[in-house]
Amino acid sequence: MTIVRDVERFLYDWAPAGLAAEWDNVGLLVGDPEREVRRILTTLDITEAVVEEAIGAGVDLIVSHHPVMNCAWHPVQTLRTDDRQGRILTKLVENRISAICMHTNLDAAEGGVNDVLAKKLGLLNTEYLNEEKIGRVGTLKCELPLVEFTRFVVKSLGCNGLRYTDCGKPVHRVAVGGGACGDYIAQAVALGCDTFVTSDLRYHDFLDTKELNLIDAGHFPTEQVIVPELCRRLQAAFPAASVSTSTSHRCEVIQYCII
């Protein structure tokens, strides 16, 4: 019999808690560690739609990348059903659905978000972008013009669109950072990259960066790549359980107007 604690232990073996940022909140955040697990749902975020999907499918455990509570953007001080976050947490508890969240520790882990992202974009000979092990740097097999590479990124990650700046260099040595990694632009430059693929870049990131091409491919597309890998690893580790990926949260949230 598999219990919630077994799944958490397996995930921590892959992505140790010590890799998580100090401000982060990872591990089993909701539920009974001793509860039996027959059905697992993997997702990037635990939204209301994902919870309803889990309830309908008889799921015992949701495994997500983004924390469902008490991180930088989801502080929880009350539990009220007239609040979106309160409804999510209340429904999880009422339906005895546990939630394990693996965030920045899974960003940094070997085979985690950034390794999968680098592989998706065809990077070879990868290395860490920084001491925190957030992000990767690698090279393309063949140098590409920037416009051709941006089309490749859109196709590979399923982006609805992207934002980019052209520093006048072709693409060969590339840094990647799943999610919001604009703070690591200087490290990408220092490591001799000509291009940096990440998300959530600010206006002044684009304005002030002259040394490399910046590509903002979106938060969801640059991190959603880990969800199928979560599903695959969990199914291999717990063959008696039914493991699936969310069907209600599998598309980019942001839309682009193309004229």
N, C-alpha and C positions, 0 to 999 in steps of 0.2 A: 504494500500500500504506500502511495506517495502522499506526503503531507506538505503543507505550505512551507514549513521550515526546510524541507529537503530542496525545494526549488530555490529558495533564497540562498541556501548554502552553495548550490551549484552555480548560481549567478555570481556570487561573491568569489568563488574560485576562478571564474573567468574575469571578473571586473572587481577587484578588491576595494573595499570601502575606503582604504587609505589613499586611493587615487582620486577620490572626490574632492572638489573644492570645499573650502571651509564653510562657505555660505550655503552649500547644497544640502539636500535632504534625500537620502537614498536608503534602499532596503525595503523591508516590509513596513509600509506606512499605515495600512488599514487591514484589520482582520486578525483571525486566530491562527497562530503559527502551527497549531496541532491539527487544524482542519484537513480532512482528506481532500485531495485534488484529483478530479476526474477530467475536468475540462479547463483549458487555459486559453485565454484570448490575449494576443499581443497587439500593441498599438503604440503609436508615437505619443499620443496624448489621451488622457482619460476625460473625455467630454461627456455631456449628458447623453448624447446619441450613442456613444460607446457603452455607457452603463446600461441603457435600455437594450442595446444589442446583447450584452452579456446576460441580462436578466432573461430575455427571450430564448437564449440558447442554453440556459442552465449552466452557465459558466461559474466555476468555483473561485477562479483566480485570474486577475488581469495583470499582465506584465507590461509596463510602459517604460518609455525612455524619460519623458518629462515627469517630474514629481507632481502628485495630485494635491499636495498640501505643504505648507510651511517651508517654502523656498522663497527666492527673491521676489517672485511675482504672484505667489499664492499664500500670503500670510493668513492664518486661520485663528481668529480670536473668539468667534461665535459659530454655532452650528444651527442655522436657521433655514427653513425650507422656502422662505421668500428671497433667498439669495442663491445665485447659480452654484457657487462652490458648496454652499450648505446642502443644496439638493443632491449634488453628486455624492457627497460623503454620507449623507443620510441614507440614500438608496443603497449604497454599497453595504453599509452596516445592516440595514433592514433585511437585505436579501442575502446576507452572509457571504458576500463576495469580497475576497481579500485583494489587496493591491500591493504589488512590489514594483518599485520604481528604480531604475538604474540609469543615472544621468551622467554627470561629468566623469564618474568612474568608468562608464562604458565609452565615453568619448576617448579616454586615454588608453583603455585596455588594448592589448594585442588582439587583433581580429575584431575590434570594436568599430564604432561609428567611422572614425577617420581612416582606418585601414580599408573598410568596405568602400568608403567614398573614393579613396585613391584607386582602388582596384576598378571600380565602376568607370573611372575616367582614364583608365589605361596607363597608370603611372607605374614605372619600374624602378627598382633599386631605392625603395622608399626609406626615409629616416624621419626622426622626430622633428617637428617644427620648433619646439621649445622644451625647456626643462620640465614643464608640467605634463609633457607628452600629449598635449592637446594639439591636433593638427599633424599633417605629414607633408613631406617634400619628396618629389620624385621626378623622373624624366619621362617624356613621351618617347615612344619608339622612333617616331619621325617628327621632325619640326613641322608645325602647322601655322598657316596664317591665322591671325586672331579671329576673324569673322568665321572661318571654317571651324575653329575650335569652339566658339560660342554656340554654333549650331549643334556640334557634337555634345556639348554639355546639356543643352535643352533636350535633345533626344535621349541621352543616357539617363538623365535624372527625371524626366517627365515634367520639366518646368512648364508653366504657362507662359513664361517669358523670363527675361533677366535684364539686369542693368549692368553696364560695363563702361570702362574708360580704356582708351587705346594710348599706350605710351610710345607706340611706334616700333615695338619689338615683336617678332614672331614668337610663337609659343613652343617652348621645349622643356624648360625646368619650371615645374609647377608646384606651388604650395596649395594645400587644401585644408579647410577648417570647417567641419560640419557645424551648422548653427552660427551663432554670433561670435565671430573671431576677428573682428576688425582691430582689436587691440594688438594683434600679432603681425601687423603689416611690417613693422620695422624688422622683426625677425625674418620674415620672408625676404626682405631686401638684403639683409646681412648674409643670408644663405645663398645669395646669387640667383634668386628666382626671377623669372621674367613675367610670371603670371601668378595671381592668387585668386582661388575660387573659394568663396565663403558666403555669408549672408548678413543681413541687417546692417549693412554699411551706411554711414552717415554722409551727408552732403560734403562735409569737409574732408572726409576720407578720400573721396573722389577728387575733390579740388586740389588737395595738397600732395597727393601721391603722384610723383612724376617718374619714379624709377621702375615701375612694373605695371602691367595690365591688371586692373581690378575687375573681378566678375562677381556680382551679387546674384547668386542663383536661387536665392530664397531659403528661408529657414526649413520649411517642410521638405522640399526636395533634397537638401543636403543632409538631412538626418533620417528621413523616412527609409533610406537605404538599409538601416539597421533592423527594421522590423521583420522582414523575411528571414534575416539571419538569426534573430532571436527565435523565431518560430522553428526554424530548421534545427537549431541546437537543442532547444527544449524537447522537441519531438524525438530526437535521437537519444537524449538523456533519459527521457521518461516515456518509453514506447507504449506503456499501458494507458497513458493519458491521451486525450484528444486535444491537439494544439492547433490553433488557427490564427489568422491575422484578421483584424477588424475590416469589415466591409463598409462600415458607416464613416470611417475616417481614413480614407486612402487617397484622397485627392488634395492638391494644393488649395489652400484657402484663399490666397490672394489672386485676384484677376487683373489682367492688364488690358488697357484700351489701346488697340493698334489701329492707327489711322492710315 
